[in-house]
């Protein structure tokens, strides 16, 4: 079996998903194309040697419907013989792209492969590909009558089950912005970000989403957004504490990771920076929906023979504040190791790109701090989650 190693990982700045957002005027193909160019240039590889480009993207409609990775590769001017494929595992799509790429190397199908993710939530809004359709079908509707629920309502059920208060959720949101702002001030995102140029010639180099002035007092006045008479009657006793401020931001962004076989890395003189020690994906209760990172983490630790205390850095996607907080209570991890440079509440959640963004930030953080092991996990609609453990190569050599 081949060994897969991580050579390079980059991401775009994060732009707010709104008409005047920093990246809103940039077609998703052009956004991803510039990130792929940044990846190839930093790695110093011949793009013609790439075997495949695996891209996570959730809303595969409109401008993101044309096998977005293929179009981005061609837009970059790279060789036509390199193929691409789009994968979708909801919010874990980018992470699934990484896991598929690594599996391909291990199986001997790839020597050099790119895993990436992109989502322009300004131009292809979340849910626009559904067009009001019943996405569950009669079998699911019957099995889970009176029906599955929106993710935000699931976040409220999680907060209630784990006894998380509005103050808990808001405090975590404030922490996310504070940690991300501190990372910017210390230049900790500089190595991982590749600048992108908009059609008007403006170069975007920094995340637009971080709000350093966020305080519990400011966001404590916001109304909850998922409480309705229907759900209040159905889920009596729910506290309803989730707001726009303690949820992930809708964001435009892209990220990409270059993965090689050991043999190809040696042949090309590429420096392996890390390896993935273990991967896992699982399902959980589709009604609670966002709890699967808990069993995914437990199973992955069991498979790798590691404990929570062995992990130096955790990235648990901040889809809603209740998700990483419930994970933290169940796993008993050191809270200082959880999302130490902020998460999706501050940096945003460009659905298909998030898995690669988390991976990119975690790799750079491990290198900066001298950490050895990092674990990332992403909750996904339908009650699923991906989890992986990254091991920094310098820590094992």
Secondary structure, DSSP 4 states (H G I P E B T S, - for coil): ---EEEEEEEEPPPEESSTT-TTTTS-HHHHHHHHHHHHHHHHT--GGG--EEEEE-S--SGGG-S-HHHHHHHHTT--TT-EEEEE--GGGHHHHHHHHHHHHHHTTS-SEEEEEEEEETTTS-TTTTTTT--SSHHHHHHHTTT----HHHHHHHHHHHTT--HHHHHHHHHHHHHHHHHHHHTTTTTTTB--EE-TTSPEE-S-S---TT--HHHHTTPPPSS--HHHHHHTTT------STTBPPPEEEEEEEEEEEHHHHHHHT----EEEEEEEEEE--TTT-S-HHHHHHHHHHHHHT--GGG-SEEEE--SBHHHHHHHHHHH---GGGBSTT--HHHH---GGGHHHHHHHHHHHHHHHHT--EEEEEEEETTTEEEEEEEEEGGGT-
